[in-house]
Amino acid sequence: QLRASSQAGVSASTSSEDNIPDITTKRSLQYDTTTVQITLDCLNLLAATANEDGKLGKENYFFFTDGMSNGYYSFNDMSSYSYLPMTNKLGFVTLACQCRAFGGSDDCCVGDRAALDVSGIDDPGSMPKEMQVFLGDICSTTSRSIGDNKLPPTGELPTLEKHGRE
């Protein structure tokens, strides 16, 4: 069962420095959980940014990350994946390399092959449990990668000094 909530319920390993996702240890997906909790905002944003094949490549991931940060990155003149901070890029690579757990080849997350498969996002309740857990991992890892790099929710005015503009 997939349930939308206000907090992601999937945990992932991070290093202690700067909350950077840890790609040196093997990440394990836990399939035996009874409910995967993912925010409705995150699900909607994943669906909106995935390409027609249900995948998020690097540039799609930039738009997903920018949306999760309420536009922080574009507000700060970042316009593509290449401009994202290293923490965000490590988050993407960590997630993309989970393709191996879904039967991908050893190089499924290298170069242009790196992508997050969110096929079936339009009906997440019918997705296999492993995919539901992966969606939760995408949301929670991306949120941790963003950290404090967020603008206030829509409707609130940002304070320029807090968000990198003076």
Secondary structure as UniProt FT lines:
FT   STRAND          2..4
FT   TURN            18..19
FT   STRAND          36..38
FT   HELIX           40..49
FT   TURN            52..53
FT   STRAND          55..56
FT   HELIX           58..68
FT   TURN            69..71
FT   HELIX           72..75
FT   TURN            76..77
FT   HELIX           81..83
FT   HELIX           86..96
FT   HELIX           97..102
FT   TURN            106..109
FT   HELIX           111..113
FT   STRAND          116..117
FT   TURN            119..122
FT   HELIX           124..126
FT   HELIX           129..146
FT   TURN            147..148
FT   TURN            154..155
FT   TURN            160..164
//
